[in-house]
Amino acid sequence: MADRGRPKAALVLTEDERQTLERWARRPTSSQALAQRCRMVLGCATGKPNKQVAAEVGVWPQTVGVWRRRFIERRLDGLVDEPRPGGPRSITDEQVEAVVVATLERAPKDATHWSRTSMAAETGLSKSTIGRIWKAFGLKPHQLDTFKLSNDPQFIDKVRDVVGLYLDPPERAVVLCVDEKSQIQALDRSAPVLPMMPGMPERRSHDYVRHGITTLFAALDVATGEITGSIHRRHRATEFKKFLIKLDNQVPTDLDVHLICDNYATHKSPPIAKWLAAHPRFHMHFTPTYSSWLNQVERWFALLTDKQLRRGVHTSVYALEKDIRDWITNWNNDPQPFVWTKTADEIFERLASYLHRIPGAGH
């Protein structure tokens, strides 16, 4: 059936425009937004309807319509941000591309990353112009995030195992994410904390006095979000075994127990293996190495740290442990489970996108 609505304006490319669009869409370090817009325009140039191009690129048909119209009206200039009010444009496409390519593909001779000053000196443009170009393409050379790739030879199998428990838990069973948060310090500031006032944040001294450490063993019920906690001054296999016994006593005897743990040696020690053999309803599922993000209790630990520990002031380990127990009790009064949405295949696809950006990672 023919498409309904207003007929679409024909989109015809010159050979130079086609080569430029293909180069921008193909370069792995291009702005993802710009690369996506180039693919939309190239698809429209083949005569495909907006709906088909949208399905191939993964956007809404209305989005394709916007960029089709923008390109027809302003050609390559239409693929960047909306023009700002003011005088006529004085920076050419070639200059903009040179800045973007230099930012993404090489570093200055005297530094590990570009600054606005060094890029301005390199290109002859002003620092404010460099800043505007970086903002338009979402480039932030001064920022750095960290990541860690797992080297576990069973990475794929372990991810499928754990994600399967989240998305399709077994019947007549409870799934618990288990880990210990060790070396929690009872810290007291060297001077009294100055409370927040209008126009002034809370202030505290940068130095502190240590009053000892403790360890929290925690199990997050994936279905309900409830936390079972146990506090010990050490985190050996002995303490972990005591925690397993506590879980065994609390979980109804007619349910299997699936535990998601990391690869810490305590979880695989001979005493634990012997205890698990004597309690066959307990099943251990290990996350891959360097993959703590796969264990949902780590997200709960982050909340505990952010809301209770980081700014807490404790004059003794006893006071610290009391606050942790109170926080767990308060959490369990209205537990909030974390909803896992990613399938294993989606995780692998996201990981592959990172690997494609690492030189030599696929070889």
N, C-alpha and C positions, 0 to 999 in steps of 0.2 A: 504494500500500500504506500502511496506517495506520502512524504512528510507533510504535515499540516503546518499552518502558520505562514508568516511572511517568507518569501524566497530569500535564501542566503546570498549575500554578495559574493561574487567569485573571488577567490584568493589565488593570485598568480604570483609566483616568485621569479625574480631574476636569478641568474646563475650565481652571482656574487652573494645574494641574500641566502640562497639555498646552502651554499658552502659555509657561510657564517653560522647559520642556524644549526647545521649538522655538526660543526666544530664545537659550538657551545653546548649542544645536547650530549656530545660524546665525551667531552673532557671530564674525567672522574672527579676532578677537584672544583668543578664549576659550582656556583650556587645552585642548590637543588631546585629552588623556585624558578630560576631562569631556565635551567635545563628542562623542567616540566613544561614551561611555556613554549619553548622551542619545539618540543615534541608535539604539542597541540597544534601549532602553526603548520608544521611539516605534515601532520595528518590531514589538516583541513586542505592543504595545497594539493593533496591527491584526489580531492573531490569527495571525500567521505563526509557523511552528515555529522553534525555535532554530537549526536547521541553515540554513534559508533566510536568517534575519537575519544569521547569521555570514558567509555567503557575500556578502551585500550590503555589510556593514560592513568585511569583511576581517579577521576574527578567528576563533578556534576556537569551535565550538559550546559547549564547556564554559565559555568566557568569557561568552558570552551568558547561559548558565544561572546563573552567579554573580551577574551584575548584575540579572537578572530577579528572582532570589530576594532580593537586597539591597534592591531597590526595593519589592517587595511588603512586606517586613518593616519598612523604615524610610522609605519614600517618598523624597522628594528628598534627605533627609539621607544616605540610603544610597549616594548617588553620589560622595561624597567619601571620604577615607581612613577606615580603620577607626577607631572611637572609642577614645580612650585611657582607661585606668583613671583614676578620680578622681571629682570632684563632678559635679553636673549641668551641662549645657551652659548658658552664660550669654550666648553670642553668637548673634544671630539670623541666619537666612539672608540677610536684607536687608543686614545689616551686612557679612557676608562678601562678598556680591556687590558692595557699594559699594566695598570695598577693592580687589577684583580689577579692577573696571571703571576705577577711578581710576588704578590702577597701569598698566593697559594703554593707556588712551585719552587721558590728559592728563599734563602735567608740573606740578610745583609752581611757584609764581610766582617763586621766587628761586633756582631750580636747574634743571639739565637733566634730572634724574632724582630719583626718590623715595629717601629713606633711611627706615629704621625710625622715626627720630625725627620726621621731617617728616610721614610718613603718620600716625603716632600723634597728632600735634598736629592734623592735618586731620580725622581721624575721631573723636577722643576715646577711642580704644582704647589699650591699653598697647602698648609696644614689643614685648614678648614675644608678645602676641597677633598683632600685625602679622607678626612673624617666622614664627609657626606657620601663618598663612594663606598667606603667600608660599611656605613650604616645601610645604604641601599641594597648591598649584597649580603648583609648579615655577617660580616667578617669582624672578628675580635681577636687580633693577634696577641693582645696582652693577656687573654684568658687562657687557662690551661686546666683541663679535666684529666683525671686519672682513670685507668681501667686495667683489668687483669684478665688474661685469657687462660682458661683451664688447659692443663697439659695431661688431663686424665685420659688414658687410653679407652676407658669405658664411658666417656662423656655422653655420647648419644644415648646409650642404654640407660644410664642413670637419670638423665633429664626426662626421658620418656617414662621411666618408672615413677619419679616424684610427681611430675605434672599429671600423670594418670591418676594418682591418688587425689590430687586437688580437683580435677575435673570430673572424675568418675570414681568416687570412693567405693570400696567394697561394702556389701551388705553385712549386717550384723557385726559391725566393726567400728572402732573409733580411730581417727587419724590424728596424731599428735606431732607437732613440730617441737623438737627438743634441742636444747643447747644450754650451755652455762655462760654466764657473764662473769668473768673472773676479774680479780684485781680491782674491785670497786673500792675507791678510796674514801675514807671519812675525812673530809677536808674542812678546816676551820680557817677563816680569814684572819690575818694578823692584826686587823683593825676592824672595828664595827662597820657594818654595811650602812651606807647612807641611803635612806629611802628615796624613792622617786618623788619629784615635785613638779608642779607645772613648769614646763619648759626645760626640765632637767631630768635625765634618766637616772635610774638607780646606779649608784657608784660603789665600787668595792676595791680593796687593795689588790694589786696584782700578785702578791706573794701570799702564802698560806702555810698552815701547820698541819702536818699529817698525823692522824690518830689511829692508823691501822687500815686494814683491808678486809674485805669479805667477798664471798662468791654466791651468786644467785643461780640455782638450777631452775629452769622454767620449761613448762610444756604448754603449748598453745593448741587448744582444740580447734581444728580447722573448721568444723561445722558451726560451732557456737561462739568462738572467740574467747572462751573462758581460759583462764590461766591457772595452772597448778604450779606453785612455787615452793622451793625449799632452799633455805639459806645455810651455808656452811662456811667455816673459816678457811677450808682448803678445798681443792678440786681434784682429788685423786679418784681412782677407780672405786675406792671404798665409799666415798661420798656419792658417786654416781649410782652405785648399787643401792644405797639407801633411798635415793630418789626413785629408782625403778620399783623398789618395794612399796614406796608410797603410792605410786601410780597403780600398781597391782592391787592395792587395797581399795583405791577409790573407784576404779573402773569396774562396772558390773561384771561378774564372772562369766556371763554368757556372751560377752563381746570379745572379739579379737582386738588386739592393740597393734597398730602400725605406727612405728616411730620413725620420723624423718630426722636424721642426724648428720653432722659433718664428719670428717675423717680424723678427728682428734683421737690420739692414741688411747685415751681413757675409754672411749666407746667400743674399742676392739680388744681390750686387754683380756687375758685368760680368765680372771674372775668374772668379768661381764659375760664372756662367751659361755662359761659354765652355768651362770645364772639363767641366761636365755635358753640354754638347752633344757633346763629344768622347768621352764615356763613357756611351753610351745605356742601359747596364744600370742606372745610378743613377736613381732616381725620387724627387723631393722631394715631401713632403706637409707642408703648413704648418698648424700649429694656429691657431685663431682668436686675435685680439688679446686680451690680458688673460686668457688661458686656459692658463697654464703647468701647471695641474693635469692637463691632458690629456696631457702629455708624461711618460712614466714615468721618464725619467732624472732628473727633478726630485725624485722620491721617493728615488732613490739618492743624489743630492746631499745631501738632508736627513739621511740616515744617515751619510754621510761627515762632515758638519758636526757632528752630535751625538756621534759616537763618536770622532772624531779631531781635528777642528779647533777646536771651541769651547773646549775646556780644554787644548789643546796649547800647549806652550812651545817656541819655536824661536828660536835665536840667529842664524839666517841663513836666507836663501831656499833655499840648498842643503839645509839640514836639513829645511825644510818640504817641499820637493819629494821628498826621499828618503822621508819618512814617508807622503806621499800614494802614491808608487809601491808602497811596502811594503803599504799598506792595500789597494790594488787587487789586488796579487798574492795576499794573504790571502783577499780576497773571491772571486777566481777559483778558488781551491782548492776552494771549496764554494759555487758561485753559487746564488742564490735568485731565480728569476724572480718578478715581481709578476703576480698573476693578476687580469686585468681581468674584471669580471662585469657591469657595467652596459651595457645596450644604449643606442643613441642615443635611442630613444623614451623610455626611463626617465630619461635625463638631461634631456630637454626637459620631461618632466612635473615633475621636481624643480625645474627652473628656473621653470616656470609657477607652482608653489606659492609661490616667493619673490616673483614679480611680483604675485601677488594680494595680498600683504601690503604692497606699496609703494603709497601713495596716488598715484593718477593714472598708474601705470605702464602700465595697459592702454589709455590714451587718447592 
